[in-house]
Amino acid sequence: MGIVNVTPDSFSDGGRFASSSAAIEQAYRLMEEGADLLDVGGESSRPGALPVGVEEELRRVLPVIEALRDCNVPISVDTCKAEVMRAAISAGAAMINDIDALQGEGAMAAVADSGAAVCLMHKQGTAQTMQLAPGYRDVVADVAAFLAGRVEAAEAAGIGRERITVDPGFGFGKTLEHNIALLRQLDRFQALGVPVLAGLSRKSMLGRLAGIEQAEARVHASIAAAILAVQRGARIIRVHDVKATREALRILEAIEGNHD
Ligand code: 7PM
């Protein structure tokens, strides 16, 4: 899964067209690099980030989904808002990536009323507060229990298991130690019976472990993390660096079997 961020370039005079065309170019680049799925996001889930309104989020993501709908790569949309989910699915999105795990107002119904797939992600707290004091009894058990509950709720709402993936949400209300435990024991999430998605690309846990300040310089650390995640059963890896990740996965596949 290649990451396509649609962020407004407030200092360019190119306006809306510039930000959506930059995102579309990025999407084509990632498809050429071998992405099987693209994750289009118009709201920053960065810890401490200010929320974006529905209208603004739609203005960012819809032109990108519409431009990509006839490509052969399915489009996921990173959003927590039911209105954005419905509009995105109507515009051709095949999947909703919800860091709120469909707990928001109307979100469960928006996906249930469609044929779209969904990624249910765990996070503790809100974007504003989640990194202040993360706490768990047993991080792997607690996150797995939360995700099991969300899978159950989604199924009860009419979303078939074949449409569901789960994600432990690396960096979302977790200390470095929590993130390490989750990656080390990622195989335990396979017991949930749905594919596991892992998002580790360029994250600060990797920066801290490898001593790399700049996010863009964390490519090699991200590759190592992606390989570790796939070895522990992850089926979808959310990454910025598709080409490098695919090259590394080809080696893993040659040695351990088909992870393509
Ligand atoms: C700043 C901090 C900017 C963190 C962006 C982020 C995930 C996700 C994100 C993930 C799923 C990033 C994150 N992370 N969706 N959205 N899983 N499903 O590093 O781990 O891209 S945003």
Boltz pocket constraint, residues with backbone or C-beta under 6 A from the ligand:
constraints:
  - pocket:
      binder: B
      contacts: [[A, 3], [A, 44], [A, 45], [A, 46], [A, 47], [A, 78], [A, 97], [A, 98], [A, 99], [A, 119], [A, 121], [A, 167], [A, 169], [A, 170], [A, 171], [A, 197], [A, 198], [A, 199], [A, 200], [A, 201], [A, 202], [A, 203], [A, 238]]
      max_distance: 6.0
